[in-house]
Amino acid sequence: MIRLCLVRLVTVLAVVLLAAFGSGCAKHYIPNTDVPDTAENRKLINFCEQYRKAVARKDVAELIKYASPDYYEDGGNMDASDDIDYAGLQDYLTERFQDAKSIRYEIRYRRISKERDKIYIDYTYTASWRIMVGNQEQWERKVDDNRLRLIEKGDSYLIVGGM
Protein backbone atom coordinates (compact mmCIF):
# COMPACT_ATOMS: atom_id res chain seq x y z
CA MET A 1 0.00 0.00 0.00
CA ILE A 2 2.73 2.46 0.99
CA ARG A 3 4.75 1.39 -2.03
CA LEU A 4 1.76 2.03 -4.34
CA CYS A 5 1.27 5.51 -2.84
CA LEU A 6 4.95 6.27 -3.26
CA VAL A 7 4.85 5.19 -6.92
CA ARG A 8 1.80 7.39 -7.55
CA LEU A 9 3.46 10.34 -5.82
CA VAL A 10 6.63 9.96 -7.89
CA THR A 11 4.54 9.64 -11.07
CA VAL A 12 2.53 12.78 -10.26
CA LEU A 13 5.70 14.72 -9.45
CA ALA A 14 7.31 13.57 -12.69
CA VAL A 15 4.27 14.66 -14.71
CA VAL A 16 4.19 18.05 -12.95
CA LEU A 17 7.92 18.61 -13.52
CA LEU A 18 7.69 17.60 -17.19
CA ALA A 19 4.73 19.93 -17.70
CA ALA A 20 6.56 22.81 -16.03
CA PHE A 21 9.75 22.13 -17.98
CA GLY A 22 7.90 21.72 -21.28
CA SER A 23 5.92 24.93 -20.92
CA GLY A 24 9.13 26.85 -20.22
CA CYS A 25 10.43 25.88 -23.65
CA ALA A 26 7.21 26.65 -25.53
CA LYS A 27 7.14 29.67 -27.82
CA HIS A 28 4.57 32.32 -27.14
CA TYR A 29 2.91 33.96 -30.12
CA ILE A 30 1.23 37.31 -30.58
CA PRO A 31 -2.50 36.53 -30.36
CA ASN A 32 -4.13 35.63 -33.69
CA THR A 33 -0.74 35.40 -35.45
CA ASP A 34 1.97 32.84 -36.11
CA VAL A 35 4.59 35.39 -34.99
CA PRO A 36 6.69 34.95 -31.82
CA ASP A 37 5.71 37.43 -29.11
CA THR A 38 8.57 39.90 -28.75
CA ALA A 39 8.51 43.66 -28.21
CA GLU A 40 9.97 44.26 -31.69
CA ASN A 41 7.45 41.95 -33.40
CA ARG A 42 4.56 43.63 -31.55
CA LYS A 43 5.78 47.01 -32.78
CA LEU A 44 5.93 45.71 -36.36
CA ILE A 45 2.47 44.14 -36.14
CA ASN A 46 1.05 47.39 -34.73
CA PHE A 47 2.50 49.28 -37.70
CA CYS A 48 1.02 46.73 -40.12
CA GLU A 49 -2.34 47.01 -38.36
CA GLN A 50 -2.32 50.76 -39.01
CA TYR A 51 -1.67 49.95 -42.67
CA ARG A 52 -4.48 47.36 -42.70
CA LYS A 53 -6.97 49.80 -41.18
CA ALA A 54 -6.02 52.50 -43.71
CA VAL A 55 -6.71 50.01 -46.54
CA ALA A 56 -10.13 49.21 -45.04
CA ARG A 57 -10.90 52.95 -44.83
CA LYS A 58 -9.61 53.50 -48.39
CA ASP A 59 -7.40 56.23 -46.90
CA VAL A 60 -4.97 56.89 -49.75
CA ALA A 61 -3.35 59.88 -47.99
CA GLU A 62 -2.57 57.75 -44.92
CA LEU A 63 -1.19 54.92 -47.06
CA ILE A 64 1.10 57.36 -48.89
CA LYS A 65 2.46 58.46 -45.49
CA TYR A 66 3.44 54.82 -44.81
CA ALA A 67 5.26 54.51 -48.14
CA SER A 68 8.96 55.14 -48.56
CA PRO A 69 10.10 57.52 -51.32
CA ASP A 70 11.98 54.42 -52.54
CA TYR A 71 8.73 52.43 -52.90
CA TYR A 72 8.80 50.09 -55.87
CA GLU A 73 6.65 47.17 -56.94
CA ASP A 74 7.45 45.16 -60.08
CA GLY A 75 4.11 43.35 -60.24
CA GLY A 76 5.85 39.98 -60.03
CA ASN A 77 6.61 39.78 -63.74
CA MET A 78 8.97 41.04 -66.46
CA ASP A 79 6.42 43.53 -67.86
CA ALA A 80 7.60 46.99 -66.78
CA SER A 81 4.27 48.57 -67.80
CA ASP A 82 2.61 47.44 -64.55
CA ASP A 83 5.46 48.48 -62.24
CA ILE A 84 4.59 51.01 -59.52
CA ASP A 85 6.97 53.45 -57.90
CA TYR A 86 6.34 56.09 -55.25
CA ALA A 87 5.31 58.68 -57.87
CA GLY A 88 2.62 56.37 -59.26
CA LEU A 89 1.46 54.90 -55.96
CA GLN A 90 -1.21 57.51 -55.20
CA ASP A 91 -2.82 57.10 -58.63
CA TYR A 92 -2.64 53.31 -58.33
CA LEU A 93 -4.31 53.27 -54.90
CA THR A 94 -6.94 55.83 -55.91
CA GLU A 95 -7.82 53.75 -58.98
CA ARG A 96 -7.97 50.50 -56.98
CA PHE A 97 -10.32 52.04 -54.40
CA GLN A 98 -12.57 54.12 -56.68
CA ASP A 99 -15.16 51.45 -57.43
CA ALA A 100 -15.24 49.92 -53.94
CA LYS A 101 -18.17 51.14 -51.86
CA SER A 102 -16.68 49.53 -48.75
CA ILE A 103 -13.75 47.28 -47.95
CA ARG A 104 -13.15 44.66 -45.32
CA TYR A 105 -9.49 43.69 -45.02
CA GLU A 106 -8.25 41.05 -42.59
CA ILE A 107 -4.67 39.86 -42.12
CA ARG A 108 -3.22 36.73 -40.56
CA TYR A 109 0.46 37.44 -39.88
CA ARG A 110 2.57 34.39 -40.70
CA ARG A 111 6.22 35.38 -40.34
CA ILE A 112 8.56 38.30 -39.74
CA SER A 113 12.10 38.09 -41.03
CA LYS A 114 15.00 40.48 -41.53
CA GLU A 115 17.68 40.63 -44.14
CA ARG A 116 20.21 43.44 -43.84
CA ASP A 117 18.15 46.64 -43.61
CA LYS A 118 14.87 45.11 -44.89
CA ILE A 119 12.08 43.67 -42.78
CA TYR A 120 9.70 41.20 -44.40
CA ILE A 121 6.16 40.66 -43.12
CA ASP A 122 4.59 37.55 -44.66
CA TYR A 123 0.83 37.30 -44.26
CA THR A 124 -2.37 35.87 -45.62
CA TYR A 125 -5.13 38.37 -46.28
CA THR A 126 -8.83 38.14 -46.84
CA ALA A 127 -10.20 41.12 -48.74
CA SER A 128 -13.88 41.72 -49.39
CA TRP A 129 -15.21 44.75 -51.18
CA ARG A 130 -18.63 45.95 -52.25
CA ILE A 131 -19.00 47.25 -55.81
CA MET A 132 -21.82 48.24 -58.11
CA VAL A 133 -22.53 45.77 -60.91
CA GLY A 134 -25.16 47.39 -63.08
CA ASN A 135 -27.78 48.66 -60.64
CA GLN A 136 -26.94 46.17 -57.90
CA GLU A 137 -24.33 46.11 -55.20
CA GLN A 138 -22.24 42.96 -55.13
CA TRP A 139 -19.54 41.67 -52.78
CA GLU A 140 -16.25 40.41 -54.22
CA ARG A 141 -13.74 38.43 -52.17
CA LYS A 142 -10.10 37.43 -52.46
CA VAL A 143 -7.82 35.38 -50.21
CA ASP A 144 -4.10 35.41 -50.97
CA ASP A 145 -0.62 35.59 -49.50
CA ASN A 146 1.45 38.75 -49.61
CA ARG A 147 4.67 40.21 -48.30
CA LEU A 148 5.17 43.74 -47.07
CA ARG A 149 8.74 44.97 -47.32
CA LEU A 150 9.65 47.56 -44.71
CA ILE A 151 12.61 49.65 -43.63
CA GLU A 152 13.12 51.29 -40.27
CA LYS A 153 12.57 55.03 -40.20
CA GLY A 154 13.33 56.60 -36.82
CA ASP A 155 11.14 54.83 -34.29
CA SER A 156 8.70 53.59 -36.96
CA TYR A 157 8.78 52.01 -40.40
CA LEU A 158 8.16 52.77 -44.05
CA ILE A 159 6.83 50.40 -46.69
CA VAL A 160 9.18 49.93 -49.66
CA GLY A 161 7.03 47.32 -51.44
CA GLY A 162 4.02 45.08 -51.20
CA MET A 163 1.03 47.41 -50.95
C-alpha positions in Angstrom: 0.0 0.0 0.0 2.7 2.5 1.0 4.8 1.4 -2.0 1.8 2.0 -4.3 1.3 5.5 -2.8 5.0 6.3 -3.3 4.9 5.2 -6.9 1.8 7.4 -7.6 3.5 10.3 -5.8 6.6 10.0 -7.9 4.5 9.6 -11.1 2.5 12.8 -10.3 5.7 14.7 -9.5 7.3 13.6 -12.7 4.3 14.7 -14.7 4.2 18.1 -13.0 7.9 18.6 -13.5 7.7 17.6 -17.2 4.7 19.9 -17.7 6.6 22.8 -16.0 9.7 22.1 -18.0 7.9 21.7 -21.3 5.9 24.9 -20.9 9.1 26.9 -20.2 10.4 25.9 -23.7 7.2 26.6 -25.5 7.1 29.7 -27.8 4.6 32.3 -27.1 2.9 34.0 -30.1 1.2 37.3 -30.6 -2.5 36.5 -30.4 -4.1 35.6 -33.7 -0.7 35.4 -35.5 2.0 32.8 -36.1 4.6 35.4 -35.0 6.7 34.9 -31.8 5.7 37.4 -29.1 8.6 39.9 -28.8 8.5 43.7 -28.2 10.0 44.3 -31.7 7.5 42.0 -33.4 4.6 43.6 -31.6 5.8 47.0 -32.8 5.9 45.7 -36.4 2.5 44.1 -36.1 1.1 47.4 -34.7 2.5 49.3 -37.7 1.0 46.7 -40.1 -2.3 47.0 -38.4 -2.3 50.8 -39.0 -1.7 50.0 -42.7 -4.5 47.4 -42.7 -7.0 49.8 -41.2 -6.0 52.5 -43.7 -6.7 50.0 -46.5 -10.1 49.2 -45.0 -10.9 52.9 -44.8 -9.6 53.5 -48.4 -7.4 56.2 -46.9 -5.0 56.9 -49.7 -3.4 59.9 -48.0 -2.6 57.7 -44.9 -1.2 54.9 -47.1 1.1 57.4 -48.9 2.5 58.5 -45.5 3.4 54.8 -44.8 5.3 54.5 -48.1 9.0 55.1 -48.6 10.1 57.5 -51.3 12.0 54.4 -52.5 8.7 52.4 -52.9 8.8 50.1 -55.9 6.7 47.2 -56.9 7.4 45.2 -60.1 4.1 43.3 -60.2 5.9 40.0 -60.0 6.6 39.8 -63.7 9.0 41.0 -66.5 6.4 43.5 -67.9 7.6 47.0 -66.8 4.3 48.6 -67.8 2.6 47.4 -64.6 5.5 48.5 -62.2 4.6 51.0 -59.5 7.0 53.4 -57.9 6.3 56.1 -55.2 5.3 58.7 -57.9 2.6 56.4 -59.3 1.5 54.9 -56.0 -1.2 57.5 -55.2 -2.8 57.1 -58.6 -2.6 53.3 -58.3 -4.3 53.3 -54.9 -6.9 55.8 -55.9 -7.8 53.8 -59.0 -8.0 50.5 -57.0 -10.3 52.0 -54.4 -12.6 54.1 -56.7 -15.2 51.4 -57.4 -15.2 49.9 -53.9 -18.2 51.1 -51.9 -16.7 49.5 -48.8 -13.7 47.3 -47.9 -13.2 44.7 -45.3 -9.5 43.7 -45.0 -8.2 41.0 -42.6 -4.7 39.9 -42.1 -3.2 36.7 -40.6 0.5 37.4 -39.9 2.6 34.4 -40.7 6.2 35.4 -40.3 8.6 38.3 -39.7 12.1 38.1 -41.0 15.0 40.5 -41.5 17.7 40.6 -44.1 20.2 43.4 -43.8 18.2 46.6 -43.6 14.9 45.1 -44.9 12.1 43.7 -42.8 9.7 41.2 -44.4 6.2 40.7 -43.1 4.6 37.6 -44.7 0.8 37.3 -44.3 -2.4 35.9 -45.6 -5.1 38.4 -46.3 -8.8 38.1 -46.8 -10.2 41.1 -48.7 -13.9 41.7 -49.4 -15.2 44.8 -51.2 -18.6 46.0 -52.3 -19.0 47.3 -55.8 -21.8 48.2 -58.1 -22.5 45.8 -60.9 -25.2 47.4 -63.1 -27.8 48.7 -60.6 -26.9 46.2 -57.9 -24.3 46.1 -55.2 -22.2 43.0 -55.1 -19.5 41.7 -52.8 -16.3 40.4 -54.2 -13.7 38.4 -52.2 -10.1 37.4 -52.5 -7.8 35.4 -50.2 -4.1 35.4 -51.0 -0.6 35.6 -49.5 1.4 38.8 -49.6 4.7 40.2 -48.3 5.2 43.7 -47.1 8.7 45.0 -47.3 9.7 47.6 -44.7 12.6 49.7 -43.6 13.1 51.3 -40.3 12.6 55.0 -40.2 13.3 56.6 -36.8 11.1 54.8 -34.3 8.7 53.6 -37.0 8.8 52.0 -40.4 8.2 52.8 -44.1 6.8 50.4 -46.7 9.2 49.9 -49.7 7.0 47.3 -51.4 4.0 45.1 -51.2 1.0 47.4 -51.0 
